[in-house]
Amino acid sequence: MTSSGRDWLFFTGWLLTGSGYLLALLTVLSIGIFVLPVALIATAVLVTRRAAPRCMLGLVSSASLPLFLLTYVNRNGPGTYCTTSAGGGSCTEGLLDPWILLAFGVAVLAAGIALFLFRRTGSGPGSAITR
């Protein structure tokens, strides 16, 4: 595997690890205690790899995944969404605008990728770190 491909693999690893920490934090009262050990193990695996520290900017992009989840949950918003079935109906109130959530998610993901690419090209601060 090329160095570039390995960097993207580590970037994705950090992205998923950061998302695991965020999920553990947001669901601390339910499944968070079970998600946290997975994120800790992933961190231990990643920090033992020589190329992984320069790809830690994937942690910035990891904040986009909860935003994408919120976008999906609020996909019928904004406002109230009602469904009907043979046995009755139900309404969900207070849905957020999914387009705003999607825009923020894409912006955060793009910011992390842009910082990663900026640092990899050698033109940014901290680019002289071991390659």
C-alpha positions in Angstrom: 0.0 0.0 0.0 1.3 3.4 -0.9 2.1 6.0 1.7 -0.8 8.2 0.5 -3.3 5.2 0.8 -2.0 4.4 4.3 -2.4 8.1 5.3 -6.1 8.0 4.2 -6.5 4.7 6.0 -5.2 6.2 9.2 -7.3 9.4 8.7 -10.4 7.2 8.4 -9.3 5.3 11.5 -9.0 8.5 13.5 -12.4 9.7 12.1 -14.1 6.5 13.3 -12.3 6.5 16.6 -13.3 10.1 17.3 -16.9 9.2 16.4 -16.8 6.4 18.9 -15.8 8.8 21.6 -18.5 11.2 20.6 -21.1 8.4 20.6 -19.9 7.2 24.0 -20.2 10.7 25.4 -23.7 11.4 23.9 -25.0 8.0 25.0 -23.3 7.8 28.4 -26.5 6.8 30.1 -27.3 3.9 27.8 -24.8 2.3 25.4 -21.9 4.7 26.0 -20.2 2.4 28.5 -20.0 -0.3 25.9 -18.8 1.9 23.1 -16.0 3.6 25.1 -13.8 0.4 25.3 -13.9 0.0 21.5 -12.8 3.6 21.1 -10.0 3.2 23.6 -8.8 0.0 21.9 -8.8 1.8 18.6 -6.8 4.6 20.0 -4.3 2.2 21.5 -3.9 0.5 18.1 -3.6 3.8 16.2 -1.0 5.5 18.4 1.3 2.5 18.2 1.5 3.0 14.4 4.3 5.2 13.2 2.3 7.1 10.5 -0.8 7.5 12.5 0.0 10.7 14.5 0.2 12.8 11.3 -3.3 11.7 10.4 -4.9 12.7 13.7 -6.8 15.5 11.9 -9.4 12.8 11.2 -10.6 13.6 14.7 -11.7 17.0 13.4 -13.9 15.3 10.8 -15.3 12.9 13.3 -17.6 15.6 14.6 -19.5 15.4 11.3 -20.8 11.9 11.8 -23.2 12.8 14.7 -24.4 15.7 12.6 -25.2 13.3 9.7 -27.0 11.1 12.2 -29.1 14.1 13.4 -29.8 14.9 9.7 -31.2 11.4 9.2 -33.3 11.5 12.4 -34.8 14.9 11.4 -35.2 14.0 7.7 -38.9 14.8 7.8 -38.5 18.2 9.5 -38.7 20.9 10.2 -41.7 21.1 12.4 -44.2 18.3 13.0 -44.4 15.0 11.1 -47.4 12.7 11.4 -47.9 9.1 10.2 -51.1 7.1 10.1 -51.6 3.3 10.0 -54.5 1.0 10.3 -54.3 1.0 14.1 -54.0 4.8 14.5 -51.4 7.4 14.0 -48.5 9.2 15.7 -46.9 12.6 15.4 -43.4 13.7 16.1 -43.0 17.4 17.0 -40.0 19.7 17.1 -38.0 18.3 14.2 -35.1 20.4 13.2 -34.3 21.5 9.6 -32.3 18.7 8.2 -30.6 20.9 5.5 -29.0 23.0 8.1 -27.7 20.0 10.0 -26.4 18.5 6.7 -24.7 21.7 5.7 -22.9 21.9 9.1 -21.9 18.2 8.8 -20.5 18.6 5.3 -18.6 21.8 6.5 -17.0 20.0 9.4 -16.1 17.0 7.3 -14.6 19.2 4.6 -12.7 21.3 7.1 -11.0 18.2 8.6 -10.1 16.8 5.1 -8.8 20.3 4.0 -6.6 20.6 7.1 -5.3 17.0 6.5 -4.5 17.8 2.8 -3.0 21.1 3.7 -0.7 19.5 6.3 0.2 16.6 3.9 1.3 18.9 1.1 3.9 20.5 3.4 2.6 24.0 3.2 1.0 24.2 6.6 2.2 24.7 10.1 3.3 21.4 11.6 4.0 19.9 8.2 7.6 19.2 9.0 6.5 16.5 11.5 8.0 13.1 10.6 6.9 11.9 7.3 
